[in-house]
């Protein structure tokens, strides 16, 4: 985690100069996408009859995270009202 904090700290000033608020989410998404490219079995499941491994596309993973990020922002906004 220390490396991630240092990496974000190094990029934060450059991002702010461009009007971008750099959070940890894009860093985690990039790390997760690289891991999935190298180890696609991490985004797989077993068929109902347990005879096959089903590999899911990387897009299902991204859809989940973008949906989660949207949902969490809405929940935080509702809780602050």
Secondary structure, 3 states (H helix, E strand, C coil): CHHHHHHHHHHHHHHHHCCCCCCCHHHHHHHHHHHHHHCHHHHEEECCCCCCEEECCHHHHHHHHHHHHHHHHHHHHHHHC
